[in-house]
Structures are given as structure tokens and as C-alpha cells.
Amino acid sequence: MRYITGSINLILSLVISTVIIYAINIIANFAGADYSFTNGEVFVIWILMAILVNNCFKK
């Protein structure tokens, strides 16, 4: 049972972090900023945001 909840939390945190990253990028684009990320930068930001979202689930 712990593996299932852990897997669900992992998948949810990865999906939510993706939505947050792209939402921030789209809002910044509307404000006039032009951010272009390399694949490595997006991966690092994605993992760090997933860790942040996962820590928010624990509280």
C-alpha cells in the first residue's frame, strides 16, 4: 500500500511541477519576457519543482 501511495505522489508531483513551470513561462511570455531553456535546464527545474511539490504534500 505504501508503494502505491508513493507512486501516486510521485506522478502527481511531476505532473503538477510541469504545469507550474509552463504556467510561469507562459505568464512571463505575456509580460514580454522571452525565456528559452535548454533540455538540461528544464530537467533540473522540473526535478526541483517536483521535490518542492512533494514536500508540500507531506504537510
C-alpha positions as CSV (number, residue, x, y, z in Angstrom):
1,M,0.0,0.0,0.0
2,R,2.9,2.4,0.7
3,Y,4.3,1.8,-2.7
4,I,1.1,2.7,-4.4
5,T,0.7,6.0,-2.5
6,G,4.3,6.8,-3.0
7,S,4.0,6.2,-6.8
8,I,0.8,8.3,-6.9
9,N,2.5,11.1,-5.0
10,L,5.5,10.9,-7.4
11,I,3.4,11.1,-10.5
12,L,1.2,13.9,-9.1
13,S,4.2,15.9,-8.1
14,L,5.8,15.5,-11.6
15,V,2.6,16.5,-13.4
16,I,1.9,19.5,-11.1
17,S,5.5,20.7,-11.4
18,T,5.2,20.5,-15.2
19,V,2.1,22.6,-15.1
20,I,3.7,25.2,-12.8
21,I,6.8,25.5,-14.9
22,Y,4.8,26.0,-18.1
23,A,2.3,28.4,-16.5
24,I,5.1,30.6,-15.2
25,N,6.8,30.6,-18.6
26,I,3.5,31.5,-20.4
27,I,2.8,34.3,-17.9
28,A,6.3,35.6,-18.4
29,N,5.8,35.4,-22.2
30,F,2.7,37.6,-21.9
31,A,4.6,40.1,-19.8
32,G,7.1,40.4,-22.6
33,A,10.0,38.2,-21.3
34,D,11.4,35.6,-23.6
35,Y,12.8,32.6,-21.8
36,S,14.4,29.8,-23.7
37,F,15.5,26.8,-21.7
38,T,17.8,24.0,-22.8
39,N,16.8,20.4,-22.1
40,G,19.2,20.2,-19.2
41,E,17.9,23.3,-17.5
42,V,14.3,22.2,-17.9
43,F,15.1,18.8,-16.4
44,V,16.8,20.4,-13.3
45,I,14.0,22.8,-12.8
46,W,11.4,20.1,-13.3
47,I,13.0,17.8,-10.7
48,L,13.5,20.7,-8.2
49,M,9.9,21.7,-8.6
50,A,8.7,18.1,-8.1
51,I,10.7,17.9,-4.9
52,L,9.0,21.2,-3.7
53,V,5.6,19.9,-4.6
54,N,6.2,16.6,-2.9
55,N,7.3,18.4,0.3
56,C,4.0,20.3,0.2
57,F,2.1,17.0,0.1
58,K,3.6,16.0,3.4
59,K,2.2,18.9,5.4
